[in-house]
Amino acid sequence: MLNVQDVHKTFFAGTVNERVALNGVILTVNPGDFVTVIGSNGAGKSTLLNTVSGTIIPDSGRIMVGDRDVTRLPEHRKATWISRVFQDPMKGSSPTLSIEQNMAIAQRRGRSRGLARGVTRARRHEFEQELKTLELGLEHRLGAKVGLLSGGQRQALSLLMATFSAPEILLLDEHTAALDPQRAQHVTEITERIVNERHLTTLMVTHNMDQALRLGNRLIMMHEGRILFELDAQQKAEATVADLLAEFRKLQAATGEPTLDDATLLETARSAEPAGAPSRGAPAHGAPTGGSSAPGVSPEGH
Ligand SMILES: Nc1ncnc2c1ncn2[C@@H]1O[C@H](COP(=O)(O)OP(=O)(O)OP(=O)(O)O)[C@@H](O)[C@H]1O
């Protein structure tokens, strides 16, 4: 379980460049929950993931993984419990090592340091079985250098490696955003399967509204460092991309600032329903989150 308790983070506090990135985030992700995270530009989505993973230490508040207080632990100390897949397919694996060497390291992650000396036949067989599930033919290329793989193959491998050690928390940071639509779709399907099969407790940031609605059992929308509203599984099932876009537009009207960046518009254009399609009755005013500092979806409250 992940428990984010009233976390605040301000960059360059007290200077002209001050940026409030997290402004009292309260979030409980229960075991097996798959929470998708959307939000306006600079809403604090990445900073939230960074504070959970340990890349950034919050100014105040607490982050608990199970009953451990991990607020001030650096990233490498959290690696046993928290895994992350980044947007950049180049980040999750070592290009100069083979697929099996990368997998061997991933398997040992958080347990001991250094490169596994050799890969036993049993482990190789295990790796092959794991790779088969990706349906990319990588099980036949265990000795190939990872640098030779395509972005999509590499991202699928990163995802597999990130989930190898059965992390208590899986963080997905726009992990399909850099892929072309077809590969993004494939990695999305793999994500859904792995998370479900392994019952992983997952937090996924995405600019793709369709993906945010289709995947997971909860959705949160962030704005200005807070969780503005949350949809539960039922509400998510009933909501449409058009409903989510309407929420962004409401925010834009209230703040006078653009809330949708190019990445979101592009991703959304790919997946949005035809203009004028009837809403499936989305809870346009999503349920207030259990601990959200925002009273509901209404931007007027901010
Ligand atoms: N390392 C940093 N140094 C200074 N300011 C930062 C840093 N990281 C984030 N910020 C600022 O904190 C705020 C939140 O940024 P963050 O990247 O978390 O938002 P986001 O929701 O992920 O945005 P986007 O969807 O546009 O990537 C922004 O104003 C951003 O400029």
PDBQT file of the ligand as one rigid body, heavy atoms in Angstrom, charges set to zero:
ROOT
HETATM    1  N1  LIG A 401      13.378  19.956 -10.980  1.00  0.00    +0.000 N 
HETATM    2  C1  LIG A 401      12.607  21.023 -11.010  1.00  0.00    +0.000 A 
HETATM    3  N2  LIG A 401      13.103  22.260 -10.804  1.00  0.00    +0.000 NA
HETATM    4  C2  LIG A 401      12.316  23.336 -10.816  1.00  0.00    +0.000 A 
HETATM    5  N3  LIG A 401      10.983  23.317 -11.045  1.00  0.00    +0.000 NA
HETATM    6  C3  LIG A 401      10.431  22.113 -11.271  1.00  0.00    +0.000 A 
HETATM    7  C4  LIG A 401      11.207  20.919 -11.267  1.00  0.00    +0.000 A 
HETATM    8  N4  LIG A 401      10.370  19.869 -11.515  1.00  0.00    +0.000 NA
HETATM    9  C5  LIG A 401       9.141  20.403 -11.676  1.00  0.00    +0.000 A 
HETATM   10  N5  LIG A 401       9.174  21.737 -11.526  1.00  0.00    +0.000 N 
HETATM   11  C6  LIG A 401       8.023  22.642 -11.587  1.00  0.00    +0.000 C 
HETATM   12  O1  LIG A 401       7.045  22.119 -10.725  1.00  0.00    +0.000 OA
HETATM   13  C7  LIG A 401       5.750  22.211 -11.323  1.00  0.00    +0.000 C 
HETATM   14  C8  LIG A 401       5.160  20.810 -11.480  1.00  0.00    +0.000 C 
HETATM   15  O2  LIG A 401       5.918  20.147 -12.482  1.00  0.00    +0.000 OA
HETATM   16  P1  LIG A 401       5.671  18.614 -12.886  1.00  0.00    +0.000 P 
HETATM   17  O3  LIG A 401       6.720  18.285 -13.879  1.00  0.00    +0.000 OA
HETATM   18  O4  LIG A 401       5.550  17.792 -11.678  1.00  0.00    +0.000 OA
HETATM   19  O5  LIG A 401       4.250  18.723 -13.566  1.00  0.00    +0.000 OA
HETATM   20  P2  LIG A 401       3.526  17.689 -14.550  1.00  0.00    +0.000 P 
HETATM   21  O6  LIG A 401       2.115  17.595 -14.095  1.00  0.00    +0.000 OA
HETATM   22  O7  LIG A 401       4.293  16.425 -14.616  1.00  0.00    +0.000 OA
HETATM   23  O8  LIG A 401       3.588  18.509 -15.877  1.00  0.00    +0.000 OA
HETATM   24  P3  LIG A 401       3.628  18.072 -17.421  1.00  0.00    +0.000 P 
HETATM   25  O9  LIG A 401       2.413  17.244 -17.683  1.00  0.00    +0.000 OA
HETATM   26  O10 LIG A 401       3.580  19.381 -18.119  1.00  0.00    +0.000 OA
HETATM   27  O11 LIG A 401       4.900  17.317 -17.596  1.00  0.00    +0.000 OA
HETATM   28  C9  LIG A 401       5.936  22.958 -12.635  1.00  0.00    +0.000 C 
HETATM   29  O12 LIG A 401       5.708  24.325 -12.397  1.00  0.00    +0.000 OA
HETATM   30  C10 LIG A 401       7.398  22.707 -12.966  1.00  0.00    +0.000 C 
HETATM   31  O13 LIG A 401       7.916  23.765 -13.724  1.00  0.00    +0.000 OA
ENDROOT
TORSDOF 0
